[in-house]
Amino acid sequence: MSRRNRIYGSCAAILLALAVSLPASAAAKLAPISGQLSKPGYTLIALADSGKASSVRVKHAKFKLRPPAKLVTLHLRAPDGVYAGPVVVGTGEAG
């Protein structure tokens, strides 16, 4: 299995909806996005359709990130700087 397939396999994803970003004052009041990745060392990026972004390096599995807009897409960058794909949002329950 190639390195890229392993990254996509461990970091499978779903995109969140995009929307017009809010003014900076409103964006500062948005609730943070929090969760847990299967592997630490990745950078999580929240990207608004306006091009504004915020990011956090996930040093341990858990993360908390304040988004730049009400609706964003979430993306991962691997520790070596390679794009690792969009982020999966789920309950963790097998279906």
C-alpha positions in Angstrom: 0.0 0.0 0.0 1.5 3.4 -1.0 2.1 6.1 1.6 -0.6 8.3 0.1 -3.2 5.5 0.3 -2.2 4.9 4.0 -2.7 8.6 4.7 -6.1 8.7 3.0 -7.1 5.5 4.6 -6.2 6.7 8.1 -7.6 10.2 7.5 -10.7 9.5 5.3 -12.9 12.5 5.1 -16.2 14.3 4.5 -16.4 17.9 3.6 -18.5 20.3 5.5 -20.6 22.8 3.6 -19.1 26.1 2.3 -20.8 29.4 2.9 -20.0 33.1 2.7 -17.8 34.0 5.6 -19.0 36.3 8.4 -17.4 39.7 9.2 -14.2 39.4 11.4 -16.1 40.5 14.5 -18.7 37.8 14.1 -16.1 35.1 13.2 -14.3 35.8 16.4 -17.4 34.7 18.3 -17.7 31.4 16.6 -17.5 28.2 18.7 -14.4 26.2 18.3 -14.3 22.9 16.4 -13.0 20.1 18.5 -12.3 16.5 18.0 -9.7 13.8 17.9 -7.5 12.5 15.1 -6.3 8.9 14.9 -2.7 10.1 14.6 -0.9 13.2 16.1 1.5 15.4 14.2 -0.9 16.6 11.5 -2.0 20.2 10.9 -5.7 20.8 10.8 -6.9 23.6 8.5 -10.4 25.2 8.5 -10.9 26.9 5.2 -13.8 29.3 4.3 -14.9 29.9 0.8 -13.7 33.5 1.1 -10.1 32.1 1.3 -9.7 32.9 5.0 -8.2 30.0 7.0 -7.2 29.0 10.5 -5.0 26.1 11.5 -3.7 24.2 14.5 -0.9 21.6 14.7 -2.4 18.5 16.5 0.4 17.6 18.9 -1.7 14.9 20.7 -4.7 13.2 19.3 -7.2 15.9 20.5 -7.6 19.3 18.9 -9.6 22.5 19.2 -9.7 25.0 16.3 -11.6 28.3 16.0 -13.0 28.5 12.4 -12.6 31.7 10.4 -16.3 31.6 9.3 -19.6 29.9 10.2 -19.2 27.2 7.6 -15.8 25.8 6.5 -14.2 22.7 5.0 -11.6 20.9 7.2 -8.3 19.6 5.7 -5.3 17.8 7.0 -1.6 18.5 6.2 0.8 15.6 7.1 3.8 16.2 9.4 6.0 16.2 6.2 3.9 19.0 4.7 2.0 16.9 2.1 -1.7 17.4 1.8 -3.3 14.5 3.6 -6.9 15.1 2.5 -10.2 16.3 3.9 -11.4 15.3 7.4 -13.9 12.6 8.4 -16.6 13.8 10.7 -18.4 10.9 12.4 -19.6 9.3 15.7 -17.1 6.6 15.8 -19.9 3.9 15.9 -19.7 1.1 13.4 -22.8 0.9 11.3 
